[in-house]
């Protein structure tokens, strides 16, 4: 157990924690949350002893061991191999192994096997060997390799020197080393920041069976929902516990905030009434005792803070985009190779073609090194490749990546940086957006050259969102945001009427905003229709239907409204185009019917129809699962009419699915011939 008692700490006169008391119990998996700057990392550093509080005490029971993963790359021997650096977690066992090896060397040089010295060496070697068996010395390397590969390292890279890897990969080495140490209290500050989705999945499985206490600071809501049993919310320098995951916390927090707001308002009314009484009777001798009593009451009053404002109440809307053509962007079959110190690396080989249509919301996922950011740059047009990139009609593209922070004017203030790209937004609107991205008050007047790397990245992202465009490409936009800021971005993307492609390892973020997944791996792009939850369900149940090196696009079809021509006048170009698209839409609907002759369709038409039927199948399967869940509830049968209606709908959906499956198989056969 760790006991934090009446701890206060301030930096530069700014109070971070005020008389904080918090008990951390053995076996808990805690999500420590709160807005940026609230003091989450400060608490972790206080627990480790790297910070000393101004007031109060922090104590750990017995001989508790504490391990801490910081956000920044930690010290390590860069000349060591990856596996050797990770194995330093077993320093005691490895030191014993060295001592045994030395004793064995000495024994081999002894000629007199009856001498007291030889006997003492044998006894020492036997004792050390017993300790090595207890440490399971034979399992150290296999354990280390398993953790490193779980965190995404290729087995062939484990003997490479640490210095040959980027900062993100070194953070994985530091995380592996910490996990292998298995401290009783494991403190993880943003552990998923440098991981891909596969590595995060592995980490979740590892931590769920971890025998000690785990405290996690993370903006990854999906990770918190699956991992923690307690949410500790840091607000106004104090911790409030919620015994459940993040989803439970949200519901319970709202209830508590309502009660706190009510208590705050009641106390404010009490204070106002008391002050009025004091002012009214201050100079009346007959009321002097009562006035003094009320003055003392006010002085001793323990003030109730109002609930902390929620950034999710801030609303942001993208500038209204112009309407692009139906095809936004396409890549022909493409390949991409780059040179590494070890030789040429094929990122993509004969991948695609890729087609992005108007209104599609696509997430690019895959392991680190699979080419996610490379593909994003290829789509934007700043990365060369073997193949052809064809932008669509009236497509206006804007692109966000972490390096764009380097292009900010260092002498501009944060506010000026956004005003430079704003298109009619007022200063109030811009400052509201900056508030959502964690710049409040006088922070907006800071110049760019004094900002941290994360702050610059947030400014660059905000500038991107203010730039008018009908096609967004966003590479890891949530990296430096907190949960509330991510929610603001989610809501804005949901309302956005244009097209976008995002690269992200934040599964909750992806799940909330996309309708298609591009999964990268083995030099190919696999396209799945649906959000992240549907993608996971499909892959887990073996029902995923995807395109490998095929037309990985066109999953969302917008309804095209034909604009009638003005009576007695010629049709405009836009009207003619809209009517032509409407005719194509009617043609596609006709092709869906069972009577349509598929042999009369061209290959592109067959591909489009195949994708449309896929979408219909996914929707029908989703409805089927919902109905199955309803029919599995015993109480449904207490209402015979409801049960009959649900059963009838279920049978109807089953029939529709049978028809769609048959049509889908016909198309699959034609496309593979």
C-alpha positions in Angstrom: 0.0 0.0 0.0 1.1 3.6 -0.7 -0.2 6.3 1.5 -0.2 10.0 0.4 -1.1 12.2 3.3 -1.8 16.0 3.2 0.7 16.5 0.3 1.1 19.9 -1.2 3.4 21.1 -4.0 3.8 24.2 -6.1 6.0 25.3 -9.0 6.9 28.9 -9.4 4.1 30.0 -7.1 1.5 27.9 -9.0 -0.1 25.4 -6.7 -0.4 21.9 -8.3 -1.5 19.8 -5.3 -3.2 21.0 -2.2 -3.3 18.8 0.9 -3.8 15.7 -1.2 -4.6 12.6 0.7 -4.9 9.3 -1.3 -4.4 5.6 -0.5 -3.2 3.3 -3.3 -4.1 -0.3 -2.4 -2.3 -3.5 -3.5 -3.7 -5.2 -6.6 -5.6 -2.2 -8.0 -5.3 -1.2 -11.7 -5.8 2.6 -11.6 -6.4 5.1 -14.4 -5.1 8.5 -13.2 -6.9 11.1 -15.3 -7.3 14.8 -15.4 -6.6 17.8 -17.8 -3.1 18.5 -18.9 -1.2 20.4 -16.2 -3.4 19.0 -13.4 -0.4 17.3 -11.8 -0.7 13.6 -12.9 3.0 13.2 -13.7 3.8 15.2 -10.6 2.0 12.5 -8.5 3.9 9.7 -10.2 7.2 11.5 -9.5 6.3 12.1 -5.9 5.6 8.4 -5.4 9.0 7.4 -6.9 10.8 10.0 -4.7 12.2 12.0 -7.7 10.2 14.9 -6.4 9.9 16.0 -2.7 6.6 17.6 -1.6 6.5 21.0 0.0 4.2 19.6 2.7 3.0 16.2 3.7 4.3 12.7 3.6 4.3 9.7 1.2 5.0 6.2 2.6 5.0 2.7 1.1 4.4 -0.4 3.1 7.3 -2.8 3.8 9.9 -3.2 1.2 7.6 -2.3 -1.7 9.3 -2.0 -5.1 8.3 0.8 -7.5 8.9 1.0 -11.2 8.2 4.1 -13.3 7.9 4.5 -17.1 8.4 8.2 -17.9 7.1 9.9 -21.1 10.7 10.8 -22.3 13.3 8.3 -23.4 15.1 7.0 -20.4 18.8 6.4 -19.8 20.2 3.2 -21.3 23.4 1.8 -22.8 23.0 2.6 -26.5 25.9 0.2 -27.4 24.1 -2.8 -26.0 21.8 -4.9 -28.1 18.1 -4.5 -27.6 17.7 -7.9 -25.9 20.8 -7.3 -23.6 19.5 -3.9 -22.5 16.0 -5.3 -21.7 17.7 -8.2 -19.8 19.2 -5.7 -17.4 15.9 -6.1 -15.6 17.4 -9.3 -14.3 20.7 -7.7 -13.1 20.8 -9.7 -9.8 20.5 -13.0 -11.6 22.9 -12.0 -14.4 25.4 -10.9 -11.7 25.1 -14.3 -10.0 25.6 -16.0 -13.4 28.8 -14.1 -13.9 30.0 -15.1 -10.4 29.2 -18.8 -11.1 31.1 -18.6 -14.5 34.1 -17.1 -12.7 34.0 -19.9 -10.0 33.7 -22.6 -12.7 36.8 -21.0 -14.4 38.7 -21.1 -11.2 37.7 -24.7 -10.6 39.0 -25.7 -14.0 42.4 -24.3 -13.0 42.6 -26.2 -9.7 44.7 -29.4 -9.8 44.2 -30.5 -6.2 40.5 -31.5 -6.0 40.9 -32.4 -2.3 42.2 -29.0 -1.2 40.1 -26.9 1.2 40.1 -24.1 -1.4 38.6 -26.4 -4.1 36.0 -27.6 -1.6 35.1 -24.0 -0.7 34.7 -23.1 -4.4 32.5 -26.1 -5.0 30.3 -25.1 -2.1 30.1 -21.5 -3.3 29.2 -22.7 -6.8 26.5 -25.0 -5.5 24.9 -22.1 -3.4 25.0 -19.7 -6.4 23.5 -22.4 -8.6 20.6 -22.9 -6.2 20.0 -19.1 -6.4 20.1 -19.2 -10.2 17.5 -22.0 -10.3 15.3 -19.9 -8.0 15.7 -16.9 -10.4 14.9 -19.3 -13.4 18.0 -18.2 -15.2 17.3 -20.5 -18.1 14.1 -18.6 -18.8 15.5 -15.1 -18.7 16.3 -14.8 -22.4 13.1 -16.5 -23.7 11.0 -14.2 -21.4 12.8 -11.1 -22.6 12.4 -12.1 -26.2 8.6 -12.8 -25.7 8.1 -9.3 -24.2 10.1 -7.5 -26.8 8.3 -9.3 -29.7 5.0 -8.6 -28.0 5.9 -4.9 -28.0 6.5 -5.1 -31.7 10.2 -5.9 -32.2 11.0 -8.2 -35.1 12.9 -11.3 -33.7 15.7 -10.5 -36.3 16.2 -7.1 -34.7 16.7 -8.1 -31.1 20.5 -8.3 -31.4 20.8 -4.9 -33.1 22.3 -2.1 -31.0 19.9 0.2 -29.2 21.5 3.3 -30.8 20.2 2.1 -34.3 16.6 2.6 -33.2 14.4 5.8 -33.0 13.2 7.3 -29.8 9.8 5.6 -30.0 11.5 2.1 -30.3 13.8 3.0 -27.4 10.8 3.7 -25.3 9.6 0.2 -26.1 12.9 -1.2 -24.8 12.5 0.9 -21.6 8.9 -0.5 -21.2 10.0 -4.1 -21.8 12.8 -3.7 -19.2 10.3 -2.3 -16.7 7.7 -5.1 -17.3 10.4 -7.7 -16.9 11.5 -6.2 -13.5 7.9 -6.8 -12.3 7.9 -4.2 -9.5 5.1 -4.3 -6.9 3.9 -0.9 -8.0 4.0 -0.2 -11.8 3.6 3.4 -12.8 3.1 4.0 -16.5 3.0 7.6 -17.9 1.3 7.5 -21.4 2.5 3.9 -22.1 0.7 3.6 -25.5 2.1 6.8 -27.0 4.8 5.0 -29.1 2.9 1.7 -29.6 0.9 0.5 -32.6 -2.5 -1.1 -32.1 -1.1 -4.7 -32.1 1.4 -3.8 -29.4 -1.3 -2.1 -27.3 -3.5 -5.2 -27.6 -0.5 -7.3 -26.3 0.2 -4.9 -23.5 -3.4 -5.1 -22.3 -3.2 -8.8 -22.1 0.0 -8.7 -20.2 -1.2 -6.1 -17.7 -4.5 -7.8 -17.0 -2.6 -10.7 -15.4 0.0 -8.5 -13.7 0.3 -9.5 -10.0 1.1 -6.0 -8.7 -0.6 -2.6 -8.6 -0.7 -0.7 -11.8 -1.2 3.1 -12.1 -1.7 4.4 -15.6 -1.8 7.9 -17.0 -3.2 7.8 -20.5 -5.3 9.7 -23.0 -6.3 6.4 -24.6 -9.9 5.9 -23.5 -10.2 2.5 -25.2 -7.1 1.3 -23.2 -8.5 2.7 -19.9 -11.9 1.1 -20.5 -10.3 -2.4 -21.0 -7.5 -2.1 -18.4 -8.5 -0.3 -15.2 -10.7 -1.2 -12.2 -10.5 2.3 -10.6 -10.5 5.8 -12.1 -8.7 8.4 -10.0 -9.7 11.8 -11.2 -7.3 14.6 -10.4 -9.2 17.9 -10.1 -8.3 21.1 -8.2 -5.3 19.4 -6.7 -7.4 16.6 -5.2 -8.1 13.0 -6.2 -11.6 11.5 -6.4 -11.9 7.7 -7.0 -14.6 6.0 -9.1 -14.6 2.2 -8.8 -15.0 1.1 -12.4 -13.6 1.7 -15.8 -13.6 4.9 -17.8 -17.2 4.3 -19.2 -18.5 3.9 -15.6 -16.6 7.0 -14.5 -18.3 9.2 -17.1 -21.8 8.3 -15.9 -20.9 8.5 -12.3 -19.0 11.7 -12.7 -21.9 13.5 -14.2 -24.1 12.5 -11.3 -21.5 13.8 -8.8 -21.0 17.0 -10.7 -24.7 17.7 -10.5 -24.6 17.2 -6.7 -21.4 19.3 -6.4 -22.9 22.1 -8.5 -26.0 22.1 -6.3 -23.9 22.1 -3.1 -21.7 24.9 -4.5 -24.8 27.1 -5.4 -26.4 26.5 -2.0 -23.1 27.5 -0.3 -22.7 30.6 -2.4 -26.3 31.6 -1.5 -25.5 31.0 2.2 -22.3 33.1 1.9 -24.2 35.9 0.1 -27.0 35.9 2.8 -24.4 36.0 5.6 -22.5 38.9 4.0 -25.8 40.8 3.6 -26.6 40.2 7.3 -23.1 41.4 8.3 -23.3 44.6 6.1 -26.8 45.4 7.3 -26.2 45.1 11.1 -22.4 45.8 11.3 -23.0 49.1 13.1 -25.9 48.0 15.4 -24.7 47.4 18.9 -27.6 45.1 19.6 -26.5 42.8 16.8 -22.8 42.9 17.5 -22.6 39.4 18.9 -24.5 37.9 16.0 -22.4 39.8 13.4 -19.2 38.6 15.0 -20.5 35.0 15.0 -21.3 35.2 11.3 -17.9 36.7 10.5 -16.2 33.8 12.3 -18.5 31.3 10.5 -17.4 32.8 7.1 -13.7 32.6 8.1 -14.0 28.9 9.1 -16.1 27.9 6.1 -14.6 25.1 4.0 -15.3 26.4 0.5 -16.9 24.1 -2.0 -15.3 24.4 -5.4 -17.6 24.5 -8.5 -17.3 21.4 -10.8 -14.4 21.7 -13.2 -15.5 22.9 -16.6 -15.6 20.1 -19.2 -13.7 20.8 -22.5 -16.3 18.6 -24.2 -18.8 21.4 -23.8 -16.6 23.4 -26.3 -17.9 23.0 -29.8 -15.8 23.4 -33.0 -17.0 23.1 -36.6 -14.7 22.8 -39.6 -15.1 25.5 -42.2 -17.9 24.4 -44.5 -16.1 22.5 -47.4 -16.9 22.9 -51.0 -18.3 19.9 -52.8 -15.7 17.7 -54.5 -16.3 15.3 -57.4 -17.4 11.7 -56.5 -13.8 10.4 -56.8 -11.6 12.3 -54.4 -8.3 10.5 -55.0 -7.0 7.3 -56.5 -3.7 5.5 -56.5 -2.9 3.0 -59.3 -1.1 -0.2 -58.4 1.9 1.1 -56.5 5.2 0.1 -54.9 7.5 1.9 -52.5 11.0 1.1 -51.5 13.4 3.0 -49.2 17.1 2.5 -48.3 18.0 1.5 -44.8 21.5 0.9 -43.3 20.8 -2.8 -43.8 19.7 -2.4 -47.4 16.6 -1.7 -49.4 13.2 -2.2 -47.6 10.0 -2.8 -49.6 7.2 -0.9 -47.9 4.6 -1.7 -50.6 4.8 -4.1 -53.4 2.2 -4.0 -56.2 -0.4 -2.7 -53.6 -3.7 -1.1 -54.5 -5.3 0.2 -56.5 -6.8 2.5 -53.9 -9.9 4.6 -54.5 -11.2 7.2 -52.1 -14.8 8.5 -52.8 -16.5 11.6 -51.5 -17.8 11.2 -47.9 -15.5 8.3 -47.0 -14.0 8.4 -43.5 -10.9 6.1 -43.6 -8.5 5.0 -40.8 -5.1 3.6 -41.7 -3.9 1.1 -39.1 -1.0 -1.4 -38.9 2.2 -2.1 -37.1 4.9 0.5 -36.7 7.0 0.4 -39.8 4.2 -0.9 -42.0 4.1 2.3 -44.0 1.1 4.2 -42.4 2.7 7.7 -42.5 4.4 6.9 -45.8 1.0 6.1 -47.3 -0.5 9.3 -45.8 2.3 11.4 -47.5 1.8 9.5 -50.8 -1.9 10.4 -50.7 -1.0 14.0 -50.0 1.5 14.0 -52.8 4.8 14.7 -51.0 6.1 11.1 -51.0 7.4 9.7 -54.3 6.5 6.1 -55.3 6.2 3.8 -58.3 2.7 4.3 -59.5 0.2 7.0 -60.4 -1.7 9.5 -58.1 -4.9 10.9 -59.6 -6.7 13.7 -57.6 -10.4 14.2 -58.2 -12.4 17.1 -59.4 -12.4 20.3 -57.1 -10.5 18.4 -54.4 -8.9 20.8 -51.8 -6.6 18.9 -49.5 -5.0 19.8 -46.1 -2.5 17.6 -44.3 -1.4 17.3 -40.7 1.7 15.5 -39.4 3.8 16.0 -36.4 6.7 17.6 -38.3 4.5 20.5 -39.4 5.1 22.1 -36.0 8.5 23.0 -37.4 7.0 25.3 -40.0 5.3 27.6 -37.5 6.6 31.2 -37.4 8.6 31.3 -34.1 7.9 35.0 -33.5 4.1 34.6 -33.7 1.9 34.2 -30.7 -0.3 31.1 -30.4 -3.3 33.3 -31.3 -1.5 35.0 -34.2 -0.6 31.6 -35.6 -4.3 30.7 -35.9 -5.4 34.1 -37.0 -3.0 33.8 -40.0 -5.1 30.9 -41.5 -8.6 31.8 -40.1 -11.3 32.4 -42.7 -13.8 34.7 -41.0 -13.7 33.2 -37.5 -13.8 35.8 -34.7 -11.1 36.1 -32.0 -13.6 34.6 -29.5 -14.2 31.6 -31.8 -10.4 31.1 -32.3 -9.8 31.3 -28.6 -12.6 28.8 -27.9 -10.8 26.4 -30.3 -7.5 27.0 -28.6 -9.2 26.3 -25.2 -10.2 22.9 -26.5 -6.6 22.3 -27.5 -5.4 23.2 -24.0 -4.4 26.9 -24.5 -6.4 29.1 -22.1 -6.0 32.5 -20.6 -2.7 34.2 -21.3 -1.3 31.0 -22.9 -2.6 32.3 -26.2 -0.2 35.2 -26.1 2.9 32.9 -25.7 5.2 33.0 -28.7 5.8 29.8 -30.6 9.5 29.8 -29.8 8.8 29.2 -26.0 6.4 26.3 -26.5 7.2 22.6 -25.9 7.2 20.1 -28.8 3.7 18.9 -27.8 2.3 22.5 -27.6 3.7 23.3 -31.0 2.1 20.2 -32.4 -1.3 21.2 -31.0 -1.0 24.7 -32.6 -0.2 23.0 -35.9 -3.2 20.8 -35.6 -5.5 23.7 -34.8 -4.2 25.6 -37.8 -4.9 22.5 -40.0 -8.5 22.4 -38.7 -9.1 26.0 -39.5 -7.9 25.7 -43.1 -10.8 25.3 -45.6 -10.6 21.9 -47.3 -12.9 19.1 -48.5 -10.3 16.4 -48.0 -8.3 16.0 -44.7 -5.3 13.8 -44.1 -4.4 13.6 -40.4 -1.4 11.7 -39.2 -1.7 10.8 -35.5 -3.7 14.0 -34.6 -4.4 12.8 -31.0 -0.8 12.3 -29.9 -0.6 15.4 -27.7 -4.2 15.9 -26.8 -6.0 14.9 -23.5 -9.2 13.0 -23.5 -11.4 16.1 -23.4 -9.6 17.6 -26.4 -9.9 14.3 -28.3 -13.7 14.4 -27.7 -13.9 17.9 -29.2 -12.0 16.6 -32.3 -14.3 13.6 -32.5 -17.4 15.7 -32.5 -16.0 18.0 -35.1 -15.1 15.1 -37.4 -18.5 13.6 -37.0 -20.1 16.9 -38.2 -17.6 17.3 -41.1 -19.2 16.8 -44.5 -16.0 16.3 -46.4 -13.7 13.3 -46.8 -10.9 12.3 -44.5 -8.1 9.8 -44.0 -6.5 9.4 -40.5 -3.5 7.5 -39.2 -4.1 6.7 -35.6 -3.4 4.1 -32.9 -6.2 5.5 -30.7 -8.9 2.8 -31.1 -11.7 4.8 -29.4 -11.0 7.8 -31.7 -10.9 5.6 -34.8 -14.1 3.8 -33.7 -16.0 7.0 -33.3 -15.3 8.7 -36.6 -14.6 6.2 -39.5 -16.6 4.0 -41.8 -13.7 2.1 -43.4 -10.4 0.6 -42.2 -7.3 0.2 -44.3 -5.1 -2.4 -42.6 -1.4 -2.3 -43.7 0.9 -5.3 -43.6 3.2 -7.5 -45.8 3.4 -4.7 -48.4 -0.4 -4.7 -49.0 -3.5 -2.7 -48.1 -6.5 -4.6 -46.9 -9.7 -2.7 -46.8 -12.6 -3.4 -44.4 -16.0 -1.7 -44.4 -17.2 -0.4 -41.0 -15.8 1.2 -37.8 -13.1 -0.3 -35.6 -15.4 -2.4 -33.5 -16.9 -4.0 -36.6 -13.4 -4.6 -38.0 -12.4 -6.3 -34.7 -15.6 -8.4 -34.7 -15.1 -9.5 -38.3 -11.5 -10.5 -37.8 -12.2 -12.3 -34.5 -15.2 -14.3 -36.0 -13.6 -15.0 -39.3 -16.2 -13.1 -41.3 -14.0 -10.3 -42.6 -14.3 -9.7 -46.3 -11.6 -7.4 -47.6 -9.7 -6.5 -50.7 -6.1 -7.5 -50.9 -4.3 -5.5 -53.6 -7.7 -4.7 -55.0 -9.9 -1.6 -55.3 -9.7 -0.7 -51.6 -12.3 2.1 -51.6 -15.7 3.2 -52.5 -17.4 1.9 -49.4 -19.7 4.8 -48.7 -22.0 6.1 -51.4 -23.6 9.5 -51.0 -27.1 10.0 -52.2 -26.9 12.4 -55.1 -29.8 14.9 -55.4 -30.5 15.9 -59.0 -31.1 19.7 -59.3 -34.0 20.4 -61.6 -33.3 22.7 -64.5 -34.8 26.2 -64.4 -38.1 26.3 -66.4 -37.6 27.5 -69.9 -33.8 27.9 -69.6 -30.7 25.8 -70.3 -29.3 23.5 -67.6 -26.2 24.6 -65.8 -23.0 22.5 -65.8 -23.6 21.6 -62.1 -27.2 20.5 -62.8 -26.1 18.3 -65.7 -23.4 16.7 -63.6 -25.8 16.1 -60.7 -28.4 14.5 -63.0 -25.7 12.3 -64.5 -24.6 11.2 -61.1 -28.3 10.5 -60.1 -28.7 8.3 -63.3 -25.6 6.4 -62.2 -27.0 6.0 -58.7 -30.3 4.6 -60.2 -28.3 2.3 -62.4 -26.4 0.9 -59.4 -29.7 0.3 -57.6 -31.0 -1.6 -60.6 -27.9 -3.8 -60.6 -28.6 -4.8 -57.0 -31.8 -6.6 -58.0 -31.7 -10.4 -58.4 -32.9 -10.1 -62.0 -30.0 -8.0 -63.2 -27.7 -9.8 -65.6 -24.3 -9.6 -64.0 -22.5 -10.8 -67.2 -23.5 -7.5 -68.9 -21.5 -5.4 -66.4 -17.9 -4.3 -66.8 -15.2 -5.2 -64.4 -15.2 -1.8 -62.6 -19.1 -2.0 -62.3 -18.8 -5.5 -60.8 -16.2 -4.3 -58.3 -18.5 -1.4 -57.3 -21.5 -3.6 -56.9 -19.4 -6.1 -54.9 -18.6 -3.3 -52.4 -22.1 -2.1 -52.2 -23.4 -5.5 -51.4 -20.7 -5.9 -48.8 -22.0 -2.7 -47.1 -25.5 -4.1 -47.1 -24.3 -7.5 -45.7 -22.5 -5.7 -42.8 -25.6 -3.7 -42.0 -27.8 -6.8 -42.1 -25.4 -8.8 -40.0 -25.3 -6.0 -37.4 -29.1 -5.9 -37.2 -29.2 -9.7 -37.0 -26.8 -9.7 -34.0 -29.0 -7.0 -32.3 -32.1 -9.1 -32.8 -30.4 -12.3 -31.5 -29.4 -10.4 -28.4 -33.1 -9.3 -27.9 -34.4 -12.8 -28.4 -31.9 -14.1 -25.9 -33.5 -12.0 -23.1 -36.0 -14.0 -21.1 -38.3 -11.0 -20.4 -39.1 -10.5 -24.1 -41.4 -13.5 -24.0 -43.5 -11.9 -21.3 -44.9 -9.7 -24.1 -46.1 -12.2 -26.9 -46.7 -9.4 -29.4 -43.2 -8.0 -29.0 -41.7 -11.5 -29.2 -43.6 -12.3 -32.4 -42.6 -9.0 -34.0 -39.0 -9.5 -33.1 -39.0 -13.1 -34.4 -40.7 -12.0 -37.6 -38.1 -9.3 -38.2 -35.3 -11.7 -37.4 -36.6 -14.2 -40.0 -36.9 -11.3 -42.5 -33.3 -10.3 -41.9 -32.1 -13.9 -42.3 -33.9 -14.1 -45.7 -32.4 -10.9 -46.8 -28.9 -12.1 -45.8 -29.3 -15.3 -47.7 -30.2 -13.3 -50.8 -27.2 -10.9 -50.3 -24.8 -13.8 -49.7 -25.9 -15.5 -52.9 -25.4 -12.4 -54.9 -22.1 -11.7 -53.2 -20.8 -15.2 -54.1 -21.9 -14.7 -57.7 -19.9 -11.5 -57.9 -16.9 -13.0 -56.2 -16.9 -15.8 -58.8 -17.0 -13.3 -61.7 -14.3 -11.1 -60.2 -11.9 -14.0 -59.7 -12.5 -15.5 -63.2 
